[in-house]
Amino acid sequence: MESWQDVNGEIVINLPEDFNIKSNLGYLARNKNECMFEVENEIITIVIVVGAIRTLVQIRVNEFNQMIVQFLNGSRPQNQLERAAVVLYIREWFDLDRDLTPFYEMASADPLLNGPVQEFYGLRVIGVPDLFEALCWGILGQQINLAFAYTLKRQFVEKFGESIEWNGKEFWIFPTFDQIAQLTPEDLADIKMTLKKSEYIIGVAKLMASGELTKEKLVRLDSHKEAEKSLVKIRGIGPWTANYVLMRCLRYISAYPIDDVGLHNAIKHLTGAAKKPAKEELINLSVRWENWQAYATFYLWRVLY
């Protein structure tokens, strides 16, 4: 069966049997301050940007476990290659081309993962396909709680991004690195982030605008460790941010943000421990979850977030 078809102006994407839209919507709708898409009545409305393509879509899943993509506002790409690029974006966003059978086999036998996997079965590591957006989200989220990170992202996107209006609402497009590369930290002063974070984001934008940093270059590296080394050389990118980007943008399922507070809190909660896990315990867990550390982390995050 084809992975997708054009049917009456809509796109129909065939989903893996173990995909569960409710589990994925639960993650997407976890914070009301999200500004990059809207989830309402089990329908996602989002602007998808691929190269020069900007299309406003609504995404839902039908009773046959097929994803239906409806183009809004006259934004349906007329060229089939462009529609295929939109499908590829969605497949990457939901990690649809990954066989999760080995993960579920490992996790169902793992005392820590067994519960989360049963509760959130069908959840995918939902991605951030755009490298600049993923790096900005990682930097914005450093050393603050998730709710405040969402507030900062909204301020940043609504100040520097563009939007498409539909049905009385604005649907936002993340600012481009070319645009942010032209700014100074003073231009970001009314966004409530630290001066250092403003400098880091502008620095990343400049590296990307010059072509020195690209998603393609990182993907071509031999391993996730090589990609991590390349990322942590960048000012403002430490191991946590690098592994976050490796997980959510570059799709390395062995990426492991070992210093992540949310991961520590979830493990503490599930084990009933008095304190957060020690580094040695986290390393031992990584060995247990070999090649699936990113998925293990993502499912554990869902326990508390």
Backbone torsions as a table, in degrees:
resi	resn	phi	psi	omega
1	MET	NA	136.7	176.2
2	GLU	-59.0	149.9	-179.8
3	SER	-73.9	-22.1	177.0
4	TRP	-156.9	157.9	177.0
5	GLN	-140.1	154.5	168.6
6	ASP	-88.1	121.7	179.1
7	VAL	-133.4	111.5	177.6
8	ASN	52.8	43.5	176.7
9	GLY	83.0	-8.7	176.5
10	GLU	-104.5	163.7	175.1
11	ILE	-106.6	135.3	177.2
12	VAL	-114.5	118.8	-179.2
13	ILE	-108.8	124.8	177.6
14	ASN	-77.5	128.8	-173.9
15	LEU	-100.7	154.8	173.5
16	PRO	-60.6	149.4	-178.8
17	GLU	-57.3	-34.1	-175.9
18	ASP	-89.3	11.6	177.3
19	PHE	-81.1	131.7	179.1
20	ASN	-125.9	111.5	-174.9
21	ILE	-62.9	-36.1	-178.7
22	LYS	-61.8	-40.8	178.5
23	SER	-62.8	-39.0	-178.5
24	ASN	-75.5	-38.1	176.6
25	LEU	-66.3	-33.6	177.0
26	GLY	-58.2	-40.2	176.9
27	TYR	-69.8	-48.7	-174.9
28	LEU	-62.7	-33.0	-175.0
29	ALA	-94.7	16.4	-170.9
30	ARG	-74.0	-16.1	179.3
31	ASN	-134.9	123.5	-175.9
32	LYS	-70.0	-11.7	-178.5
33	ASN	-90.2	3.2	177.2
34	GLU	-59.6	130.6	-176.7
35	CYS	-114.4	-3.8	-175.2
36	MET	-91.1	-13.3	177.2
37	PHE	-161.7	167.8	177.5
38	GLU	-125.5	139.6	174.0
39	VAL	-117.9	120.0	-179.9
40	GLU	-147.6	131.6	-179.3
41	ASN	51.4	41.1	179.1
42	GLU	62.2	26.7	175.7
43	ILE	-122.2	131.1	177.1
44	ILE	-97.8	129.7	172.5
45	THR	-114.5	126.6	-173.5
46	ILE	-153.8	148.6	168.4
47	VAL	-88.8	122.6	176.1
48	ILE	-101.3	126.4	179.9
49	VAL	-114.7	119.5	175.3
50	VAL	-132.8	106.6	-176.2
51	GLY	60.2	-124.1	-179.5
52	ALA	-85.4	-5.2	-177.5
53	ILE	-81.1	131.2	172.1
54	ARG	-132.4	113.1	-176.9
55	THR	-134.6	133.3	178.1
56	LEU	-91.8	122.7	-175.5
57	VAL	-129.0	156.4	165.9
58	GLN	-114.9	135.4	-176.2
59	ILE	-121.3	128.1	175.0
60	ARG	-140.9	167.0	178.0
61	VAL	-118.6	130.4	-177.6
62	ASN	-88.4	-178.0	-175.5
63	GLU	-69.4	-11.5	178.4
64	PHE	-96.3	13.8	-177.1
65	ASN	57.1	43.5	173.2
66	GLN	-113.9	140.5	178.4
67	MET	-89.1	124.7	-179.8
68	ILE	-104.8	123.8	-179.2
69	VAL	-111.5	114.9	179.7
70	GLN	-108.0	129.4	179.6
71	PHE	-87.4	133.9	-177.0
72	LEU	-110.6	161.6	167.6
73	ASN	62.8	27.0	-179.4
74	GLY	65.8	26.4	-173.4
75	SER	-100.3	14.0	-179.7
76	ARG	-68.0	123.0	177.3
77	PRO	-63.6	131.5	-178.1
78	GLN	-76.9	-26.2	-176.9
79	ASN	-86.0	131.1	-177.6
80	GLN	-64.1	-33.9	177.8
81	LEU	-63.2	-36.9	178.2
82	GLU	-69.4	-38.7	176.3
83	ARG	-64.9	-37.6	176.9
84	ALA	-63.3	-35.4	178.7
85	ALA	-67.4	-36.1	176.0
86	VAL	-64.8	-43.3	177.8
87	VAL	-60.9	-43.7	-179.8
88	LEU	-60.8	-40.0	177.5
89	TYR	-60.4	-47.2	-177.9
90	ILE	-65.6	-40.2	179.4
91	ARG	-64.1	-38.0	178.0
92	GLU	-71.5	-41.1	-179.5
93	TRP	-56.3	-44.0	-178.9
94	PHE	-98.7	8.6	177.7
95	ASP	52.3	45.4	-171.0
96	LEU	-74.2	-18.5	-175.7
97	ASP	-91.9	7.6	-179.4
98	ARG	-96.9	132.3	174.8
99	ASP	-83.2	113.2	-176.8
100	LEU	-90.6	2.3	-178.0
101	THR	-52.8	-48.5	-179.8
102	PRO	-63.0	-35.4	178.1
103	PHE	-64.3	-47.6	-178.5
104	TYR	-64.6	-35.0	177.3
105	GLU	-64.5	-45.1	179.2
106	MET	-65.9	-48.1	-173.0
107	ALA	-67.8	-35.0	-177.8
108	SER	-67.4	-22.8	178.1
109	ALA	-96.5	0.4	-176.8
110	ASP	-97.7	124.7	-175.2
111	PRO	-61.8	-28.4	-179.4
112	LEU	-83.0	-35.7	-174.3
113	LEU	-91.8	-18.7	-173.3
114	ASN	-55.1	-47.2	-179.4
115	GLY	-64.7	-53.2	179.3
116	PRO	-58.1	-37.6	-179.2
117	VAL	-67.2	-38.0	176.9
118	GLN	-67.2	-41.4	-176.2
119	GLU	-70.3	-38.2	-173.6
120	PHE	-114.6	24.4	-177.2
121	TYR	-51.4	135.5	-179.7
122	GLY	96.6	-5.1	176.7
123	LEU	-76.1	138.4	174.0
124	ARG	-108.5	157.8	170.3
125	VAL	-70.9	103.5	-176.2
126	ILE	-76.0	128.2	-168.6
127	GLY	-93.0	174.5	169.2
128	VAL	-126.0	87.2	-170.1
129	PRO	-60.8	-27.7	-178.4
130	ASP	-83.4	122.9	-175.6
131	LEU	-62.2	-42.8	-178.5
132	PHE	-63.3	-43.8	178.3
133	GLU	-61.7	-42.8	-179.3
134	ALA	-63.4	-43.5	179.5
135	LEU	-65.9	-42.2	178.3
136	CYS	-62.5	-43.8	-178.8
137	TRP	-63.7	-39.5	176.8
138	GLY	-63.8	-43.2	179.8
139	ILE	-68.2	-44.8	-179.5
140	LEU	-59.9	-33.9	-175.4
141	GLY	-83.5	-2.1	-176.8
142	GLN	-64.7	125.4	170.5
143	GLN	57.5	29.5	172.7
144	ILE	-137.7	165.5	179.8
145	ASN	-78.0	164.6	-173.1
146	LEU	-62.0	-41.0	-177.9
147	ALA	-61.3	-42.4	-179.7
148	PHE	-70.1	-34.5	177.1
149	ALA	-60.6	-42.0	177.7
150	TYR	-63.7	-38.2	178.1
151	THR	-62.4	-45.5	179.2
152	LEU	-63.0	-42.3	-179.5
153	LYS	-62.2	-44.4	179.5
154	ARG	-60.1	-45.2	179.1
155	GLN	-59.9	-44.0	-177.9
156	PHE	-65.1	-47.6	-177.1
157	VAL	-66.7	-43.3	-176.2
158	GLU	-73.8	-21.3	176.9
159	LYS	-82.7	-40.8	-170.7
160	PHE	-114.4	-13.8	-178.2
161	GLY	-85.1	175.3	173.0
162	GLU	-111.0	166.8	179.7
163	SER	-142.3	159.5	172.6
164	ILE	-113.9	129.1	179.8
165	GLU	-93.1	135.5	177.2
166	TRP	-153.6	131.8	175.5
167	ASN	58.3	34.6	177.7
168	GLY	78.8	7.0	-179.9
169	LYS	-124.3	155.7	176.8
170	GLU	-103.5	131.7	177.8
171	PHE	-114.6	119.7	-164.7
172	TRP	-91.1	150.9	175.8
173	ILE	-114.2	131.8	-177.8
174	PHE	-63.4	140.7	178.6
175	PRO	-56.6	148.9	179.8
176	THR	-86.5	154.9	178.2
177	PHE	-65.0	-32.0	178.6
178	ASP	-60.3	-40.9	-178.5
179	GLN	-69.5	-45.7	-176.0
180	ILE	-71.2	-28.9	179.1
181	ALA	-62.1	-22.8	-179.0
182	GLN	-82.6	-8.3	-171.4
183	LEU	-91.2	167.7	171.3
184	THR	-115.6	162.4	177.2
185	PRO	-55.4	-28.8	179.0
186	GLU	-63.4	-32.0	179.4
187	ASP	-65.9	-22.4	-179.5
188	LEU	-99.9	8.0	-169.8
189	ALA	-62.1	-30.6	-177.4
190	ASP	-87.0	3.4	170.3
191	ILE	-91.7	133.2	-167.0
192	LYS	-79.4	41.8	174.6
193	MET	-104.4	166.8	-178.6
194	THR	-70.4	158.4	176.7
195	LEU	-58.6	-39.9	-179.5
196	LYS	-59.5	-44.6	179.9
197	LYS	-62.6	-39.3	176.5
198	SER	-59.9	-43.9	179.4
199	GLU	-63.9	-42.5	-179.2
200	TYR	-61.6	-45.7	-177.4
201	ILE	-64.9	-43.1	178.3
202	ILE	-65.6	-38.6	177.9
203	GLY	-61.8	-43.9	177.5
204	VAL	-62.6	-43.8	179.8
205	ALA	-59.4	-40.9	179.7
206	LYS	-66.4	-40.9	177.2
207	LEU	-61.0	-39.2	-179.4
208	MET	-74.6	-37.8	179.1
209	ALA	-64.3	-32.2	179.9
210	SER	-80.2	-12.0	-177.7
211	GLY	86.7	-0.6	-179.5
212	GLU	-68.7	-33.7	-179.9
213	LEU	-117.9	118.5	176.3
214	THR	-140.2	157.0	176.6
215	LYS	-63.2	-40.2	-177.9
216	GLU	-61.3	-42.4	179.4
217	LYS	-64.1	-41.1	-179.3
218	LEU	-67.3	-40.7	-179.1
219	VAL	-65.5	-30.9	-178.1
220	ARG	-75.6	-12.4	-179.9
221	LEU	-67.0	157.2	-169.4
222	ASP	-66.0	-31.6	-173.1
223	SER	-154.0	170.5	178.3
224	HIS	-67.8	-28.0	177.4
225	LYS	-66.6	-39.0	177.5
226	GLU	-65.8	-41.9	178.2
227	ALA	-64.3	-39.4	178.6
228	GLU	-62.9	-45.1	179.0
229	LYS	-58.4	-42.1	-179.5
230	SER	-64.2	-40.2	-178.6
231	LEU	-71.4	-41.4	-175.5
232	VAL	-72.5	-9.0	172.9
233	LYS	-72.7	-18.1	-177.4
234	ILE	-81.0	134.8	180.0
235	ARG	-59.4	127.4	178.4
236	GLY	93.9	-5.1	179.5
237	ILE	-109.9	106.9	175.1
238	GLY	-98.6	-175.7	-178.4
239	PRO	-58.5	-37.5	179.9
240	TRP	-63.0	-51.6	-178.8
241	THR	-62.7	-41.8	179.8
242	ALA	-59.3	-46.6	-178.3
243	ASN	-70.5	-31.0	174.4
244	TYR	-61.2	-46.0	-180.0
245	VAL	-68.2	-39.2	177.5
246	LEU	-60.5	-38.5	178.8
247	MET	-68.7	-52.8	-163.4
248	ARG	-95.5	-18.8	-179.1
249	CYS	-116.0	-47.7	-175.6
250	LEU	-88.7	-9.2	170.1
251	ARG	66.4	35.6	172.3
252	TYR	-86.0	112.7	-176.2
253	ILE	-79.9	-5.2	173.3
254	SER	-95.4	2.4	175.5
255	ALA	-64.8	142.7	-172.6
256	TYR	-146.3	101.0	179.0
257	PRO	-77.6	78.1	-170.2
258	ILE	-61.5	-24.5	-178.6
259	ASP	-92.2	8.6	-173.9
260	ASP	-71.6	125.3	-177.8
261	VAL	-65.0	-39.1	179.0
262	GLY	-62.0	-40.0	176.6
263	LEU	-62.6	-46.1	179.6
264	HIS	-61.0	-44.3	-178.5
265	ASN	-65.0	-39.0	179.9
266	ALA	-65.6	-42.3	179.5
267	ILE	-65.3	-43.8	177.8
268	LYS	-59.3	-44.4	-179.5
269	HIS	-62.9	-46.6	-175.7
270	LEU	-71.0	-32.1	-177.8
271	THR	-90.4	-12.1	-177.4
272	GLY	68.7	22.1	-178.2
273	ALA	-71.9	155.1	179.6
274	ALA	-76.2	-26.7	-179.7
275	LYS	-138.0	170.4	-177.1
276	LYS	-68.4	156.0	-177.2
277	PRO	-63.6	144.1	176.4
278	ALA	-75.8	160.8	-178.8
279	LYS	-55.7	-41.6	-178.3
280	GLU	-60.7	-41.1	178.4
281	GLU	-64.2	-40.6	179.6
282	LEU	-65.0	-36.6	177.0
283	ILE	-67.5	-41.9	178.5
284	ASN	-62.8	-38.9	177.2
285	LEU	-64.0	-39.4	179.0
286	SER	-59.5	-39.8	178.4
287	VAL	-65.4	-41.1	-179.7
288	ARG	-63.6	-34.3	-176.6
289	TRP	-99.7	22.3	-172.2
290	GLU	-45.8	132.7	-179.1
291	ASN	72.8	-2.5	178.4
292	TRP	-131.9	22.8	-175.9
293	GLN	-60.1	-37.9	-178.4
294	ALA	-65.4	-42.8	178.9
295	TYR	-68.1	-40.0	177.0
296	ALA	-59.6	-45.4	179.5
297	THR	-61.6	-45.1	-176.5
298	PHE	-63.2	-42.6	178.3
299	TYR	-67.0	-36.8	177.6
300	LEU	-68.2	-38.0	175.5
301	TRP	-55.3	-39.7	-175.1
302	ARG	-65.5	-19.9	179.5
303	VAL	-60.8	-38.7	-175.9
304	LEU	-112.9	-20.3	-175.2
305	TYR	-123.6	NA	NA
